[in-house]
Amino acid sequence: MTPIKHYNMSKIIIFLTFMCVLGCAEKHESLNTTIKSFGFNEIPDSSFVINPKVEFDMSDYIIQPKNLKKYYDHPGELGYIAQGEDYDFKSLSVIMAKALPNGGPPLHTHDIEELHVVYDGKVEYIINGKRFIANGPYIVKIPAGVPHAFMNRGEIPVNVVGILPENNTSYHELGPNPLLHK
């Protein structure tokens, strides 16, 4: 009898394990579920979530926009600021901005680095004099001290989440948004 190569045995074990899992899931009557998988570009839907009973005060963990500082400094952009120290963060602040079509902040800098997170939308950026358009989802990194601004180039409002690694959301305004069409 010829010995089975280790490589082939691994494939056989993987195949048998996969078949067993499928067979067990199909035959087990108490499993009232569907086996799902998702690819890189897909996000699991609500069937992947078990909603626990809430038996405690969630306010220690959830910060609602109605409890945040609101700003409307610039036409076309509305936002909320979670200054880290106001919410017991040692070194984190968050800005939740909604930019209307052709809306965005003026050209400005921060003394600290910043990340922008956008799930959906088309946003034009100017960072350190370089212009580009990003289509969500994406994360934009903005180094400390670098002049930057953005402009919503879509037809519906876009949500931009700014994350700053300190208890500081201050900025230095340098002038109007250079992406504004005149």
TORVEX-527756 format. One record per atom (N, C-alpha, C, O): x negated, y, z negated; atom name. Coordinates in steps of 0.2 Angstrom, whole numbers. Example, Ala and Ser with C-alpha at 12.3 -4.5 7.8 and 13.67 -1.06 7.14 Angstrom:
@u->-66&v->-28&w->-39&atom->N
@u->-62&v->-22&w->-39&atom->CA
@u->-66&v->-16&w->-39&atom->C
@u->-71&v->-17&w->-42&atom->O
@u->-64&v->-11&w->-35&atom->N
@u->-68&v->-5&w->-36&atom->CA
@u->-64&v->0&w->-39&atom->C
@u->-67&v->6&w->-40&atom->O
REM end
This chain:
@u->-4&v->-6&w->0&atom->N
@u->0&v->0&w->0&atom->CA
@u->-4&v->6&w->0&atom->C
@u->-9&v->7&w->-4&atom->O
@u->-3&v->11&w->4&atom->N
@u->-7&v->17&w->5&atom->CA
@u->-5&v->22&w->-1&atom->C
@u->1&v->23&w->-1&atom->O
@u->-9&v->25&w->-4&atom->N
@u->-7&v->30&w->-9&atom->CA
@u->-5&v->36&w->-6&atom->C
@u->-7&v->38&w->-1&atom->O
@u->0&v->39&w->-10&atom->N
@u->3&v->45&w->-7&atom->CA
@u->-1&v->51&w->-9&atom->C
@u->-4&v->52&w->-15&atom->O
@u->-2&v->56&w->-4&atom->N
@u->-7&v->61&w->-5&atom->CA
@u->-3&v->66&w->-10&atom->C
@u->3&v->66&w->-11&atom->O
@u->-7&v->69&w->-15&atom->N
@u->-5&v->74&w->-20&atom->CA
@u->-1&v->80&w->-16&atom->C
@u->5&v->82&w->-19&atom->O
@u->-3&v->82&w->-11&atom->N
@u->1&v->87&w->-7&atom->CA
@u->8&v->85&w->-5&atom->C
@u->12&v->89&w->-6&atom->O
@u->8&v->79&w->-3&atom->N
@u->15&v->77&w->-1&atom->CA
@u->19&v->76&w->-7&atom->C
@u->25&v->77&w->-6&atom->O
@u->16&v->73&w->-12&atom->N
@u->20&v->72&w->-18&atom->CA
@u->23&v->78&w->-21&atom->C
@u->29&v->78&w->-23&atom->O
@u->19&v->84&w->-21&atom->N
@u->22&v->90&w->-23&atom->CA
@u->28&v->92&w->-19&atom->C
@u->33&v->94&w->-22&atom->O
@u->28&v->91&w->-12&atom->N
@u->33&v->93&w->-8&atom->CA
@u->40&v->89&w->-10&atom->C
@u->45&v->91&w->-10&atom->O
@u->38&v->82&w->-11&atom->N
@u->44&v->78&w->-13&atom->CA
@u->47&v->80&w->-20&atom->C
@u->53&v->80&w->-20&atom->O
@u->43&v->81&w->-24&atom->N
@u->45&v->83&w->-31&atom->CA
@u->49&v->90&w->-31&atom->C
@u->55&v->90&w->-34&atom->O
@u->47&v->94&w->-27&atom->N
@u->51&v->101&w->-26&atom->CA
@u->57&v->99&w->-23&atom->C
@u->62&v->102&w->-25&atom->O
@u->57&v->95&w->-17&atom->N
@u->63&v->94&w->-14&atom->CA
@u->68&v->90&w->-18&atom->C
@u->74&v->92&w->-18&atom->O
@u->66&v->85&w->-22&atom->N
@u->71&v->81&w->-26&atom->CA
@u->73&v->86&w->-32&atom->C
@u->79&v->85&w->-34&atom->O
@u->69&v->90&w->-35&atom->N
@u->72&v->95&w->-40&atom->CA
@u->77&v->99&w->-37&atom->C
@u->82&v->101&w->-40&atom->O
@u->76&v->102&w->-31&atom->N
@u->81&v->106&w->-28&atom->CA
@u->87&v->103&w->-27&atom->C
@u->93&v->105&w->-28&atom->O
@u->87&v->97&w->-24&atom->N
@u->93&v->93&w->-23&atom->CA
@u->97&v->91&w->-29&atom->C
@u->103&v->91&w->-29&atom->O
@u->93&v->90&w->-35&atom->N
@u->96&v->88&w->-41&atom->CA
@u->100&v->94&w->-44&atom->C
@u->106&v->93&w->-46&atom->O
@u->97&v->100&w->-43&atom->N
@u->100&v->106&w->-46&atom->CA
@u->106&v->107&w->-42&atom->C
@u->112&v->109&w->-45&atom->O
@u->106&v->107&w->-35&atom->N
@u->112&v->108&w->-31&atom->CA
@u->117&v->103&w->-33&atom->C
@u->123&v->104&w->-33&atom->O
@u->115&v->96&w->-33&atom->N
@u->120&v->91&w->-35&atom->CA
@u->123&v->92&w->-42&atom->C
@u->129&v->91&w->-42&atom->O
@u->119&v->94&w->-47&atom->N
@u->122&v->95&w->-53&atom->CA
@u->127&v->100&w->-53&atom->C
@u->132&v->100&w->-57&atom->O
@u->125&v->106&w->-50&atom->N
@u->130&v->112&w->-50&atom->CA
@u->136&v->110&w->-46&atom->C
@u->142&v->112&w->-48&atom->O
@u->136&v->106&w->-41&atom->N
@u->142&v->104&w->-37&atom->CA
@u->147&v->100&w->-41&atom->C
@u->153&v->100&w->-41&atom->O
@u->144&v->95&w->-45&atom->N
@u->147&v->89&w->-48&atom->CA
@u->150&v->91&w->-55&atom->C
@u->155&v->89&w->-57&atom->O
@u->147&v->96&w->-58&atom->N
@u->148&v->98&w->-65&atom->CA
@u->154&v->102&w->-66&atom->C
@u->154&v->108&w->-63&atom->O
@u->160&v->99&w->-68&atom->N
@u->166&v->103&w->-68&atom->CA
@u->166&v->109&w->-72&atom->C
@u->170&v->114&w->-71&atom->O
@u->163&v->109&w->-78&atom->N
@u->163&v->115&w->-82&atom->CA
@u->159&v->121&w->-80&atom->C
@u->160&v->126&w->-82&atom->O
@u->155&v->120&w->-74&atom->N
@u->152&v->125&w->-71&atom->CA
@u->157&v->129&w->-66&atom->C
@u->158&v->127&w->-61&atom->O
@u->160&v->134&w->-69&atom->N
@u->165&v->137&w->-65&atom->CA
@u->161&v->143&w->-61&atom->C
@u->163&v->149&w->-63&atom->O
@u->157&v->142&w->-57&atom->N
@u->152&v->147&w->-55&atom->CA
@u->150&v->146&w->-48&atom->C
@u->151&v->140&w->-46&atom->O
@u->148&v->150&w->-44&atom->N
@u->145&v->149&w->-37&atom->CA
@u->137&v->151&w->-38&atom->C
@u->135&v->156&w->-41&atom->O
@u->133&v->146&w->-35&atom->N
@u->126&v->147&w->-35&atom->CA
@u->125&v->153&w->-30&atom->C
@u->127&v->152&w->-24&atom->O
@u->121&v->158&w->-32&atom->N
@u->120&v->164&w->-27&atom->CA
@u->112&v->165&w->-27&atom->C
@u->109&v->163&w->-32&atom->O
@u->110&v->167&w->-22&atom->N
@u->103&v->170&w->-22&atom->CA
@u->103&v->177&w->-18&atom->C
@u->108&v->178&w->-15&atom->O
@u->98&v->181&w->-19&atom->N
@u->98&v->187&w->-16&atom->CA
@u->91&v->188&w->-13&atom->C
@u->86&v->186&w->-16&atom->O
@u->91&v->192&w->-8&atom->N
@u->84&v->193&w->-5&atom->CA
@u->81&v->200&w->-7&atom->C
@u->84&v->203&w->-12&atom->O
@u->76&v->202&w->-5&atom->N
@u->72&v->208&w->-7&atom->CA
@u->76&v->214&w->-6&atom->C
@u->76&v->219&w->-10&atom->O
@u->80&v->215&w->-1&atom->N
@u->84&v->221&w->0&atom->CA
@u->91&v->221&w->-3&atom->C
@u->95&v->225&w->-2&atom->O
@u->93&v->215&w->-6&atom->N
@u->99&v->215&w->-9&atom->CA
@u->99&v->216&w->-17&atom->C
@u->94&v->214&w->-20&atom->O
@u->104&v->219&w->-20&atom->N
@u->104&v->219&w->-27&atom->CA
@u->110&v->215&w->-30&atom->C
@u->115&v->214&w->-27&atom->O
@u->108&v->211&w->-35&atom->N
@u->114&v->207&w->-38&atom->CA
@u->120&v->211&w->-39&atom->C
@u->120&v->216&w->-42&atom->O
@u->126&v->207&w->-38&atom->N
@u->132&v->211&w->-39&atom->CA
@u->134&v->209&w->-46&atom->C
@u->131&v->206&w->-50&atom->O
@u->141&v->211&w->-48&atom->N
@u->143&v->210&w->-55&atom->CA
@u->144&v->203&w->-57&atom->C
@u->144&v->202&w->-63&atom->O
@u->144&v->198&w->-52&atom->N
@u->144&v->191&w->-54&atom->CA
@u->138&v->189&w->-58&atom->C
@u->138&v->184&w->-61&atom->O
@u->133&v->193&w->-58&atom->N
@u->126&v->191&w->-61&atom->CA
@u->126&v->194&w->-68&atom->C
@u->121&v->193&w->-72&atom->O
@u->131&v->198&w->-70&atom->N
@u->131&v->201&w->-77&atom->CA
@u->136&v->198&w->-81&atom->C
@u->142&v->197&w->-79&atom->O
@u->134&v->197&w->-87&atom->N
@u->139&v->195&w->-93&atom->CA
@u->140&v->201&w->-97&atom->C
@u->135&v->204&w->-100&atom->O
@u->146&v->203&w->-97&atom->N
@u->148&v->209&w->-101&atom->CA
@u->149&v->207&w->-108&atom->C
@u->154&v->204&w->-110&atom->O
@u->144&v->209&w->-113&atom->N
@u->145&v->207&w->-120&atom->CA
@u->150&v->212&w->-123&atom->C
@u->152&v->217&w->-121&atom->O
@u->153&v->209&w->-129&atom->N
@u->157&v->213&w->-133&atom->CA
@u->153&v->219&w->-136&atom->C
@u->148&v->217&w->-139&atom->O
@u->155&v->225&w->-136&atom->N
@u->152&v->230&w->-139&atom->CA
@u->154&v->231&w->-146&atom->C
@u->160&v->233&w->-148&atom->O
@u->150&v->230&w->-151&atom->N
@u->152&v->230&w->-158&atom->CA
@u->147&v->234&w->-162&atom->C
@u->146&v->233&w->-168&atom->O
@u->145&v->240&w->-159&atom->N
@u->140&v->244&w->-162&atom->CA
@u->141&v->251&w->-159&atom->C
@u->144&v->252&w->-153&atom->O
@u->138&v->256&w->-162&atom->N
@u->138&v->263&w->-159&atom->CA
@u->133&v->263&w->-153&atom->C
@u->127&v->263&w->-155&atom->O
@u->135&v->264&w->-147&atom->N
@u->130&v->264&w->-142&atom->CA
@u->127&v->271&w->-141&atom->C
@u->122&v->271&w->-137&atom->O
@u->129&v->276&w->-145&atom->N
@u->126&v->283&w->-144&atom->CA
@u->118&v->283&w->-145&atom->C
@u->115&v->288&w->-143&atom->O
@u->116&v->278&w->-149&atom->N
@u->109&v->277&w->-150&atom->CA
@u->105&v->275&w->-143&atom->C
@u->99&v->276&w->-143&atom->O
@u->108&v->273&w->-139&atom->N
@u->105&v->270&w->-132&atom->CA
@u->108&v->274&w->-126&atom->C
@u->104&v->273&w->-121&atom->O
@u->114&v->277&w->-126&atom->N
@u->116&v->280&w->-120&atom->CA
@u->117&v->287&w->-121&atom->C
@u->120&v->289&w->-126&atom->O
@u->114&v->291&w->-116&atom->N
@u->115&v->298&w->-116&atom->CA
@u->119&v->300&w->-111&atom->C
@u->117&v->299&w->-105&atom->O
@u->125&v->303&w->-112&atom->N
@u->130&v->305&w->-107&atom->CA
@u->128&v->312&w->-104&atom->C
@u->126&v->316&w->-108&atom->O
@u->129&v->313&w->-98&atom->N
@u->127&v->320&w->-95&atom->CA
@u->131&v->325&w->-99&atom->C
@u->128&v->331&w->-100&atom->O
@u->137&v->324&w->-101&atom->N
@u->140&v->329&w->-105&atom->CA
@u->137&v->332&w->-111&atom->C
@u->138&v->337&w->-114&atom->O
@u->132&v->327&w->-114&atom->N
@u->128&v->329&w->-120&atom->CA
@u->121&v->332&w->-118&atom->C
@u->117&v->334&w->-123&atom->O
@u->120&v->333&w->-112&atom->N
@u->113&v->335&w->-110&atom->CA
@u->114&v->343&w->-108&atom->C
@u->119&v->346&w->-107&atom->O
@u->108&v->346&w->-108&atom->N
@u->107&v->353&w->-106&atom->CA
@u->109&v->353&w->-98&atom->C
@u->106&v->350&w->-95&atom->O
@u->113&v->358&w->-97&atom->N
@u->115&v->358&w->-90&atom->CA
@u->112&v->364&w->-87&atom->C
@u->111&v->369&w->-90&atom->O
@u->110&v->364&w->-80&atom->N
@u->107&v->370&w->-77&atom->CA
@u->110&v->370&w->-70&atom->C
@u->112&v->366&w->-67&atom->O
@u->110&v->377&w->-68&atom->N
@u->112&v->378&w->-61&atom->CA
@u->108&v->385&w->-59&atom->C
@u->111&v->390&w->-58&atom->O
@u->102&v->384&w->-59&atom->N
@u->97&v->390&w->-58&atom->CA
@u->97&v->392&w->-50&atom->C
@u->96&v->397&w->-49&atom->O
@u->98&v->387&w->-46&atom->N
@u->97&v->388&w->-39&atom->CA
@u->104&v->386&w->-35&atom->C
@u->106&v->380&w->-36&atom->O
@u->106&v->390&w->-30&atom->N
@u->112&v->388&w->-26&atom->CA
@u->111&v->381&w->-23&atom->C
@u->105&v->380&w->-20&atom->O
@u->116&v->377&w->-23&atom->N
@u->115&v->370&w->-20&atom->CA
@u->112&v->365&w->-24&atom->C
@u->111&v->359&w->-22&atom->O
@u->110&v->366&w->-31&atom->N
@u->107&v->361&w->-35&atom->CA
@u->110&v->362&w->-42&atom->C
@u->110&v->367&w->-45&atom->O
@u->113&v->357&w->-45&atom->N
@u->115&v->356&w->-51&atom->CA
@u->112&v->351&w->-55&atom->C
@u->110&v->346&w->-52&atom->O
@u->110&v->352&w->-61&atom->N
@u->107&v->346&w->-65&atom->CA
@u->108&v->346&w->-72&atom->C
@u->111&v->351&w->-75&atom->O
@u->105&v->341&w->-75&atom->N
@u->105&v->339&w->-82&atom->CA
@u->98&v->338&w->-84&atom->C
@u->95&v->334&w->-81&atom->O
@u->96&v->340&w->-90&atom->N
@u->90&v->339&w->-93&atom->CA
@u->90&v->335&w->-99&atom->C
@u->93&v->337&w->-104&atom->O
@u->86&v->330&w->-100&atom->N
@u->85&v->326&w->-106&atom->CA
@u->78&v->327&w->-108&atom->C
@u->73&v->324&w->-107&atom->O
@u->77&v->333&w->-112&atom->N
@u->71&v->335&w->-115&atom->CA
@u->69&v->329&w->-120&atom->C
@u->72&v->328&w->-125&atom->O
@u->63&v->326&w->-119&atom->N
@u->62&v->320&w->-123&atom->CA
@u->62&v->321&w->-130&atom->C
@u->65&v->316&w->-133&atom->O
@u->60&v->326&w->-133&atom->N
@u->60&v->327&w->-140&atom->CA
@u->67&v->328&w->-143&atom->C
@u->68&v->326&w->-149&atom->O
@u->72&v->330&w->-139&atom->N
@u->79&v->331&w->-141&atom->CA
@u->82&v->324&w->-142&atom->C
@u->87&v->323&w->-145&atom->O
@u->79&v->319&w->-139&atom->N
@u->82&v->312&w->-139&atom->CA
@u->77&v->307&w->-142&atom->C
@u->77&v->301&w->-141&atom->O
@u->72&v->309&w->-146&atom->N
@u->68&v->305&w->-150&atom->CA
@u->63&v->301&w->-145&atom->C
@u->60&v->295&w->-147&atom->O
@u->61&v->303&w->-139&atom->N
@u->56&v->300&w->-135&atom->CA
@u->50&v->304&w->-137&atom->C
@u->49&v->310&w->-138&atom->O
@u->44&v->300&w->-137&atom->N
@u->38&v->302&w->-139&atom->CA
@u->35&v->306&w->-133&atom->C
@u->31&v->311&w->-134&atom->O
@u->36&v->303&w->-127&atom->N
@u->32&v->306&w->-121&atom->CA
@u->36&v->304&w->-115&atom->C
@u->34&v->301&w->-110&atom->O
@u->42&v->307&w->-115&atom->N
@u->46&v->306&w->-109&atom->CA
@u->52&v->311&w->-108&atom->C
@u->55&v->312&w->-113&atom->O
@u->53&v->314&w->-102&atom->N
@u->59&v->318&w->-101&atom->CA
@u->61&v->316&w->-94&atom->C
@u->58&v->314&w->-90&atom->O
@u->68&v->318&w->-93&atom->N
@u->71&v->316&w->-87&atom->CA
@u->76&v->322&w->-85&atom->C
@u->79&v->325&w->-89&atom->O
@u->76&v->323&w->-78&atom->N
@u->80&v->328&w->-75&atom->CA
@u->84&v->324&w->-70&atom->C
@u->82&v->320&w->-66&atom->O
@u->91&v->325&w->-71&atom->N
@u->96&v->322&w->-66&atom->CA
@u->99&v->327&w->-62&atom->C
@u->102&v->332&w->-65&atom->O
@u->97&v->328&w->-56&atom->N
@u->99&v->333&w->-52&atom->CA
@u->104&v->331&w->-46&atom->C
@u->103&v->325&w->-44&atom->O
@u->108&v->335&w->-44&atom->N
@u->113&v->333&w->-39&atom->CA
@u->112&v->339&w->-34&atom->C
@u->113&v->345&w->-35&atom->O
@u->109&v->338&w->-28&atom->N
@u->108&v->343&w->-23&atom->CA
@u->113&v->342&w->-17&atom->C
@u->114&v->337&w->-14&atom->O
@u->117&v->348&w->-16&atom->N
@u->122&v->348&w->-11&atom->CA
@u->118&v->348&w->-4&atom->C
@u->112&v->349&w->-4&atom->O
@u->122&v->346&w->1&atom->N
@u->118&v->347&w->8&atom->CA
@u->115&v->354&w->9&atom->C
@u->118&v->359&w->8&atom->O
@u->109&v->353&w->11&atom->N
@u->104&v->359&w->12&atom->CA
@u->103&v->363&w->5&atom->C
@u->102&v->369&w->5&atom->O
@u->103&v->359&w->0&atom->N
@u->102&v->362&w->-7&atom->CA
@u->96&v->359&w->-10&atom->C
@u->94&v->353&w->-8&atom->O
@u->92&v->362&w->-14&atom->N
@u->86&v->360&w->-18&atom->CA
@u->83&v->366&w->-22&atom->C
@u->85&v->371&w->-21&atom->O
@u->78&v->364&w->-25&atom->N
@u->75&v->369&w->-30&atom->CA
@u->70&v->373&w->-26&atom->C
@u->68&v->372&w->-20&atom->O
@u->68&v->379&w->-29&atom->N
@u->63&v->383&w->-26&atom->CA
@u->56&v->379&w->-26&atom->C
@u->55&v->374&w->-29&atom->O
@u->51&v->382&w->-23&atom->N
@u->44&v->379&w->-23&atom->CA
@u->42&v->381&w->-30&atom->C
@u->42&v->386&w->-33&atom->O
@u->39&v->375&w->-33&atom->N
@u->37&v->376&w->-40&atom->CA
@u->32&v->371&w->-42&atom->C
@u->30&v->366&w->-38&atom->O
@u->29&v->371&w->-48&atom->N
@u->24&v->366&w->-50&atom->CA
@u->26&v->365&w->-57&atom->C
@u->29&v->368&w->-61&atom->O
@u->23&v->359&w->-59&atom->N
@u->23&v->357&w->-66&atom->CA
@u->16&v->356&w->-69&atom->C
@u->12&v->355&w->-65&atom->O
@u->15&v->357&w->-75&atom->N
@u->8&v->356&w->-78&atom->CA
@u->7&v->348&w->-79&atom->C
@u->1&v->346&w->-80&atom->O
@u->12&v->344&w->-78&atom->N
@u->11&v->337&w->-78&atom->CA
@u->14&v->334&w->-72&atom->C
@u->18&v->337&w->-68&atom->O
@u->12&v->327&w->-71&atom->N
@u->14&v->324&w->-65&atom->CA
@u->22&v->322&w->-66&atom->C
@u->25&v->322&w->-71&atom->O
@u->25&v->321&w->-60&atom->N
@u->32&v->319&w->-60&atom->CA
@u->34&v->314&w->-55&atom->C
@u->30&v->313&w->-50&atom->O
@u->39&v->310&w->-56&atom->N
@u->42&v->305&w->-51&atom->CA
@u->49&v->307&w->-49&atom->C
@u->52&v->310&w->-54&atom->O
@u->50&v->307&w->-43&atom->N
@u->57&v->307&w->-41&atom->CA
@u->60&v->300&w->-39&atom->C
@u->56&v->297&w->-35&atom->O
@u->66&v->299&w->-41&atom->N
@u->69&v->292&w->-39&atom->CA
@u->75&v->294&w->-36&atom->C
@u->80&v->298&w->-38&atom->O
@u->76&v->291&w->-30&atom->N
@u->82&v->292&w->-26&atom->CA
@u->84&v->286&w->-23&atom->C
@u->81&v->282&w->-20&atom->O
@u->91&v->284&w->-24&atom->N
@u->93&v->277&w->-22&atom->CA
@u->96&v->278&w->-15&atom->C
@u->95&v->274&w->-11&atom->O
@u->100&v->283&w->-14&atom->N
@u->103&v->284&w->-7&atom->CA
@u->102&v->292&w->-5&atom->C
@u->102&v->296&w->-9&atom->O
@u->102&v->293&w->1&atom->N
@u->101&v->299&w->4&atom->CA
@u->95&v->301&w->8&atom->C
@u->90&v->297&w->8&atom->O
@u->96&v->306&w->11&atom->N
@u->90&v->309&w->16&atom->CA
@u->88&v->315&w->13&atom->C
@u->91&v->320&w->13&atom->O
@u->81&v->315&w->11&atom->N
@u->79&v->321&w->7&atom->CA
@u->72&v->323&w->11&atom->C
@u->68&v->319&w->12&atom->O
@u->72&v->330&w->12&atom->N
@u->65&v->332&w->15&atom->CA
@u->61&v->335&w->9&atom->C
@u->64&v->339&w->5&atom->O
@u->55&v->334&w->9&atom->N
@u->50&v->336&w->4&atom->CA
@u->45&v->340&w->7&atom->C
@u->43&v->339&w->13&atom->O
@u->42&v->345&w->3&atom->N
@u->36&v->348&w->4&atom->CA
@u->32&v->347&w->-2&atom->C
@u->34&v->350&w->-7&atom->O
@u->26&v->344&w->-2&atom->N
@u->22&v->343&w->-7&atom->CA
@u->15&v->345&w->-5&atom->C
@u->12&v->342&w->-1&atom->O
@u->12&v->350&w->-9&atom->N
@u->5&v->352&w->-7&atom->CA
@u->5&v->354&w->0&atom->C
@u->-1&v->353&w->3&atom->O
@u->10&v->357&w->3&atom->N
@u->10&v->359&w->10&atom->CA
@u->11&v->354&w->15&atom->C
@u->12&v->356&w->21&atom->O
@u->12&v->348&w->13&atom->N
@u->14&v->342&w->18&atom->CA
@u->21&v->341&w->18&atom->C
@u->24&v->340&w->12&atom->O
@u->25&v->341&w->24&atom->N
@u->32&v->340&w->24&atom->CA
@u->33&v->333&w->27&atom->C
@u->30&v->330&w->31&atom->O
@u->38&v->330&w->24&atom->N
@u->41&v->324&w->26&atom->CA
@u->48&v->322&w->24&atom->C
@u->50&v->326&w->19&atom->O
@u->51&v->318&w->27&atom->N
@u->58&v->316&w->26&atom->CA
@u->58&v->309&w->23&atom->C
@u->55&v->304&w->26&atom->O
@u->61&v->308&w->18&atom->N
@u->62&v->301&w->15&atom->CA
@u->69&v->299&w->14&atom->C
@u->74&v->303&w->13&atom->O
@u->71&v->293&w->16&atom->N
@u->77&v->290&w->16&atom->CA
@u->78&v->285&w->10&atom->C
@u->74&v->280&w->10&atom->O
@u->82&v->286&w->6&atom->N
@u->83&v->281&w->0&atom->CA
@u->84&v->274&w->2&atom->C
@u->87&v->273&w->7&atom->O
@u->82&v->270&w->-2&atom->N
@u->79&v->271&w->-9&atom->CA
@u->72&v->272&w->-9&atom->C
@u->68&v->269&w->-5&atom->O
@u->69&v->276&w->-13&atom->N
@u->62&v->277&w->-14&atom->CA
@u->60&v->281&w->-20&atom->C
@u->65&v->283&w->-24&atom->O
@u->54&v->281&w->-22&atom->N
@u->51&v->284&w->-27&atom->CA
@u->46&v->289&w->-24&atom->C
@u->41&v->287&w->-20&atom->O
@u->46&v->295&w->-26&atom->N
@u->41&v->300&w->-24&atom->CA
@u->36&v->302&w->-30&atom->C
@u->39&v->304&w->-35&atom->O
@u->30&v->302&w->-29&atom->N
@u->25&v->304&w->-34&atom->CA
@u->23&v->311&w->-33&atom->C
@u->20&v->312&w->-27&atom->O
@u->23&v->315&w->-38&atom->N
@u->21&v->322&w->-37&atom->CA
@u->15&v->323&w->-43&atom->C
@u->17&v->323&w->-49&atom->O
@u->9&v->324&w->-40&atom->N
@u->4&v->325&w->-45&atom->CA
@u->5&v->332&w->-49&atom->C
@u->8&v->336&w->-47&atom->O
@u->2&v->332&w->-55&atom->N
@u->2&v->338&w->-59&atom->CA
@u->-1&v->344&w->-55&atom->C
@u->-6&v->344&w->-52&atom->O
@u->2&v->350&w->-56&atom->N
@u->0&v->356&w->-53&atom->CA
@u->0&v->357&w->-46&atom->C
@u->-2&v->362&w->-43&atom->O
@u->4&v->352&w->-43&atom->N
@u->4&v->353&w->-35&atom->CA
@u->11&v->356&w->-33&atom->C
@u->16&v->354&w->-36&atom->O
@u->11&v->361&w->-29&atom->N
@u->17&v->365&w->-27&atom->CA
@u->22&v->360&w->-23&atom->C
@u->19&v->356&w->-19&atom->O
@u->28&v->360&w->-25&atom->N
@u->33&v->355&w->-22&atom->CA
@u->40&v->358&w->-22&atom->C
@u->42&v->362&w->-26&atom->O
@u->44&v->356&w->-17&atom->N
@u->51&v->357&w->-17&atom->CA
@u->54&v->352&w->-13&atom->C
@u->51&v->348&w->-9&atom->O
@u->61&v->351&w->-13&atom->N
@u->64&v->346&w->-9&atom->CA
@u->71&v->350&w->-6&atom->C
@u->73&v->355&w->-9&atom->O
@u->74&v->347&w->-1&atom->N
@u->80&v->349&w->2&atom->CA
@u->84&v->343&w->4&atom->C
@u->81&v->339&w->8&atom->O
@u->90&v->343&w->2&atom->N
@u->95&v->337&w->4&atom->CA
@u->96&v->338&w->11&atom->C
@u->99&v->343&w->13&atom->O
@u->94&v->334&w->16&atom->N
@u->96&v->334&w->23&atom->CA
@u->101&v->330&w->25&atom->C
@u->102&v->329&w->31&atom->O
@u->105&v->327&w->20&atom->N
@u->111&v->323&w->22&atom->CA
@u->117&v->327&w->22&atom->C
@u->117&v->333&w->21&atom->O
@u->123&v->323&w->23&atom->N
@u->129&v->327&w->24&atom->CA
@u->133&v->326&w->18&atom->C
@u->138&v->330&w->17&atom->O
@u->131&v->323&w->13&atom->N
@u->134&v->322&w->6&atom->CA
@u->129&v->324&w->1&atom->C
@u->123&v->323&w->2&atom->O
@u->131&v->325&w->-5&atom->N
@u->127&v->327&w->-11&atom->CA
@u->122&v->321&w->-12&atom->C
@u->124&v->315&w->-11&atom->O
@u->116&v->322&w->-14&atom->N
@u->111&v->317&w->-16&atom->CA
@u->109&v->318&w->-23&atom->C
@u->108&v->324&w->-26&atom->O
@u->108&v->312&w->-27&atom->N
@u->106&v->312&w->-34&atom->CA
@u->99&v->311&w->-34&atom->C
@u->96&v->306&w->-31&atom->O
@u->95&v->315&w->-37&atom->N
@u->88&v->315&w->-38&atom->CA
@u->86&v->314&w->-45&atom->C
@u->88&v->319&w->-49&atom->O
@u->83&v->309&w->-47&atom->N
@u->81&v->308&w->-54&atom->CA
@u->73&v->310&w->-55&atom->C
@u->69&v->307&w->-52&atom->O
@u->72&v->315&w->-59&atom->N
@u->65&v->317&w->-60&atom->CA
@u->63&v->314&w->-67&atom->C
@u->66&v->315&w->-72&atom->O
@u->57&v->311&w->-67&atom->N
@u->54&v->308&w->-73&atom->CA
@u->48&v->311&w->-74&atom->C
@u->43&v->311&w->-70&atom->O
@u->47&v->314&w->-80&atom->N
@u->41&v->317&w->-83&atom->CA
@u->38&v->314&w->-89&atom->C
@u->42&v->312&w->-93&atom->O
@u->32&v->312&w->-89&atom->N
@u->29&v->308&w->-94&atom->CA
@u->27&v->312&w->-101&atom->C
@u->23&v->309&w->-104&atom->O
@u->30&v->317&w->-102&atom->N
@u->29&v->321&w->-108&atom->CA
@u->36&v->324&w->-110&atom->C
@u->41&v->324&w->-107&atom->O
@u->36&v->327&w->-116&atom->N
@u->42&v->331&w->-119&atom->CA
@u->42&v->338&w->-116&atom->C
@u->41&v->343&w->-120&atom->O
@u->42&v->338&w->-109&atom->N
@u->41&v->345&w->-106&atom->CA
@u->44&v->345&w->-99&atom->C
@u->42&v->341&w->-95&atom->O
@u->49&v->349&w->-98&atom->N
@u->52&v->349&w->-92&atom->CA
@u->51&v->356&w->-89&atom->C
@u->54&v->358&w->-84&atom->O
@u->46&v->360&w->-92&atom->N
@u->45&v->367&w->-89&atom->CA
@u->42&v->367&w->-82&atom->C
@u->38&v->362&w->-80&atom->O
@u->43&v->372&w->-79&atom->N
@u->40&v->373&w->-72&atom->CA
@u->38&v->380&w->-71&atom->C
@u->40&v->385&w->-74&atom->O
@u->34&v->381&w->-66&atom->N
@u->32&v->388&w->-64&atom->CA
@u->34&v->389&w->-57&atom->C
@u->32&v->386&w->-52&atom->O
@u->39&v->393&w->-56&atom->N
@u->42&v->395&w->-49&atom->CA
@u->37&v->399&w->-45&atom->C
@u->34&v->404&w->-48&atom->O
@u->36&v->397&w->-39&atom->N
@u->31&v->400&w->-35&atom->CA
@u->35&v->404&w->-29&atom->C
@u->31&v->408&w->-26&atom->O
@u->41&v->403&w->-28&atom->N
@u->45&v->407&w->-23&atom->CA
@u->50&v->403&w->-20&atom->C
@u->52&v->398&w->-23&atom->O
@u->54&v->406&w->-15&atom->N
@u->60&v->402&w->-12&atom->CA
@u->58&v->395&w->-9&atom->C
@u->52&v->394&w->-8&atom->O
@u->62&v->391&w->-9&atom->N
@u->61&v->385&w->-6&atom->CA
@u->59&v->386&w->2&atom->C
@u->63&v->388&w->6&atom->O
@u->53&v->384&w->4&atom->N
@u->51&v->385&w->11&atom->CA
@u->54&v->380&w->16&atom->C
@u->53&v->381&w->22&atom->O
@u->59&v->375&w->13&atom->N
@u->62&v->371&w->18&atom->CA
@u->69&v->374&w->20&atom->C
@u->72&v->371&w->24&atom->O
@u->71&v->380&w->17&atom->N
@u->77&v->383&w->19&atom->CA
@u->77&v->385&w->26&atom->C
@u->72&v->388&w->28&atom->O
@u->82&v->384&w->30&atom->N
@u->83&v->386&w->37&atom->CA
@u->85&v->393&w->37&atom->C
@u->90&v->395&w->33&atom->O
@u->82&v->397&w->40&atom->N
@u->84&v->405&w->40&atom->CA
@u->87&v->406&w->47&atom->C
@u->89&v->412&w->48&atom->O
REM end
